[in-house]
Amino acid sequence: MNEEKPLGGRVAIVTGGGRGLGRAMTLGLAKAGAAVIATAARELGEIENLRAAASDGKIVPMAADVTKEDECARVVAMAIERFDRLDVLVNNAGRGMKYVSENFMTEPTRFWETPPDIWRLVIDTNVVGPFLMARAAVPAMLAAGWGRIVNISMNTETMRRRGFSPYGPSKAALESETIIWAQDLAGSGVTVNALLPGGATRTGMIPKSLPDHLRSTLLDPAIMVPPLLWLGSTKSDGVTGKRFVAAKWREDDPKAADAGW
């Protein structure tokens, strides 16, 4: 590995890799030298387009629904069969409040007004999905004695915001998973950390109805890349069970982005 390709030789999986944060992280990992399997459950054209962005075959698009155990196992098996290893799992796939209402930013939906099937959809994707992916990935990482699980989260304020269930509770659960998994894997060489942008970000989760003056304040999804590359490298050896805010990232002082719990 070298400074130009700090993740050369590494293999990563990014779930929900076709758009928003996932696309930025997939491209960032590939540029840093990693081979990346990018998954999508629905918008397959978006992950297919990623292939053209990395003509050297570093990005492999794959259709997979993280709520299905067999499909999660298939993604991990693809990494092992094609690249003979798996180093980094980025649990990014998620479903947000737009599944409850397109106007969730201005007209909060009270929790009892949310259809149970939508509640289950969000929880299955945002909480169960990362569990199924991590469960499939960990054996290969343990066998190698090294691995990274990065769970993509959000601001604590958003978890507690009126009208933001089930999305808020789903991310609170994901952060709990992060802390517990880090303890379960302590001393194994496999670390588990949470990474969040640090503010509203320009992704498909933002409703089209958002006023232009607010849209101009949205963070660029690429803000996630520098801390992710650090987390995916040997520089972060021993760092586990932490919560990093991308907007506060400093290459010379990674601890500055550690938001604590």
N, C-alpha and C positions, 0 to 999 in steps of 0.2 A: 504494500500500500504506500502511496505517496501523497503529498499535499494537494496535487491536482486531482487525484482520484482517491480521496480518503476512505471510501468504502469499496475500493476495488476488490473483487473476489467475494464480496458479501452477497447474500441472497435475502430478499425481503418480500413480504406480502403486504399489500395495502388494500384493505377492504373498502369498497365504495370509492375506487380509485379514478373514476371517470370524470368527476366534476368537483368544483370548489376546492376545499382543503385537500381532498384525496388526490385530485389531479396535480395540484401543486407539489404535494409530497412525493407522489410517484415520479414526476419529472425531476425533482430535486435529488432523489435517491439515485435515479439512473444517471444523472449528470455527474454525481459523485462516484460513479463506477459500479454501483450495485446492480445486480439483475433483479428485476421487480415483477412479481405477478400481481396485476391489478384486477380486482374483481368488481363486478356489478351484478345486481339482481335483475335489473330491468333495462336501463338505457345502454344496451350493448354497443350501439354505434359510438358512444362516447369513449369507451375503453378501446374499441378497435382503432379509433383515431389516434390513440396514444402510441400505437405501433409505429405510425409514420413519424412521430416525434422522436423516436429512438430507432433509427434504421439499422443499428448494429445488433438488434435482437435483444437488447437489454430489458425491454418491457414486453411482458407476455400477458395479453388480455384474456380474461377467463370469466365466463358466466357462472355465478354462484350466489346462492341465497344464504346469508349467514344464519338464518333462523332454522336451517335444516342441517342436522348433524352429519348426514352422509355427504352433503355438498362441502361442508367445512373440511371434512377428512379428505375429500378429493382434491381440494386446493393445496393442502399440505403435501399430499402424495405427489402432486404435480411438481412442486418445488424439489422434493427429494429425487424424483425420477429424472427430472430434466437437469438439475444443477448439483445433485448429490449432497445438498445441505439446506438448512434454513437458519438464518441468523436473526432476522428482525421481523416481528409481526406488528403491524400498525392497525389497531382496531379503530377504524374510522367510519365504517358504514353506519349510517344512522337515519332515523326518520324524525322529523321535527313537528312543530306545531301547525304547519300548513295542512297536515292531515286532519287536524281538528277543525280548523277554519282558516280561510285565506286572509281574514281580517283580524288575526290573533293579536297583532300589534296595537290595534286601536279599539277592538271590541272583545275584551277578554271573555273566554268561555269558562263558566263555572264548572268545577270538576264533575258535578252530578249531571251536567248536560252533555258530557262527552260520551259518545256511544262506546259500549264495552269492547266491541270488535276493534275500534281505533285504539283504545287504550292498550289492548293486548298486542296490536301490531307494533306500536312504538316500543313497548317494554320488550317484546320478543326480539326486535332488531337491536335496540340499544343496550340491553342488559344480557339477555340470553345469548345473542349473537357473539359478543366478545368472549363469553364463557366457552361456547362451542369451538370457536377458533383457537383460543388459548389451550383448551383441553387437547385439541388435535396437534397443536404445534409443540407443546412442552416436551413430549418424549424425545423428539429429535434434538432439541436444544440441550436437554439434560445429558443425552448420550455424548454430545459434543463438548459439554462442560462450559458452554457459553451461549448466551442468547439475550435478546431484547424483546420485551413486550411493551408497546407504547399505546396507552388508551387515550383516545381523543375526547377531551371533556370541554367544559365551558365555565364561565364565571359563576361563583357562588351566588351572587345577587340574582342571576337569571334562574337558578334552581329554586329560588324562593319567591319569584315574581308572581303576582296575582295572575291567574288565568293560564299559567304555564305548566299545567299538568295534562298529560303524563310526561312531557319532555323533561321538566325539571327533576321530578323524582327519578327518572331513568338515569340521568347523569349523576345524581347523588349516589345511586346504587353502583354505578360504574366506578366512582371514586372509592367507594367502600371495597369493591372487588379489587381495585388496585392495591390498596393497603394490605388486605388479607393475602392476596396472591404473593405480594413481595415477601411477606413473612413466611409463607409456605415454601418459597423458593430460596430463602436465605442460605447463603453459603454454597449455592450450587453453580454460581457463575451466570445464572439467568436472572435478569433484573426486570422489574415491572414499575413503570412510572406513568403518570398522567401528564398530558400536554394540552394546553388550551391556548387559543389565540390571544385572549385578553381584552376582547371587545367584540361588538357586532362586526361580522366579516362578510365580504362580498361572496355569498354562496347561494345555492338554489333554495336554501331555507328562508331567505329573506323574501317577504311577499312583494309582488309587483306593485302593490298599492303604496309602498313606502315613499314618502315625499322626497323629491330630488335633493332638498337641502340636507336631509338625513342620509340619503344614499351616498352623498359625497364624503361623508365621514367614515364610511365603512373601511375596515382594514383589508389589505390585500392578502389573499390566501397564502401567498409565498412567504409571509411572515413566519410560517411554521417550519420552513426548511432548515435554517441554521441550527435551532435547538434540536431538531430531529436528527440531523447529521451527527451532532455531538452525542446524543443519546444512543445512536446506532454504532458508535465507534468505541474503541478501547479506552478513549479518554474518560468515558463515564463508568469505567469498571468500578464496582462497589457501590454505585449510586442507585438506590432502589427505594421504592415506597415514597417517592417524592412527587410534587405537583409543580410543574413548570409553566410559566406564563410567557408565551412567545413575544409579546409586546415589550417585555422587560428584559429580553435576552441581551447579554453582553458576552461576546466571544472571549474577552479577557477575564470575565468573572461570571461563570455559569450560575454561581450561587445567587446572583442578583435576581434571577428569574424564578427562584424557588419561593413559591407563594405560601408554602406550608399548608396545613389543613385547618 
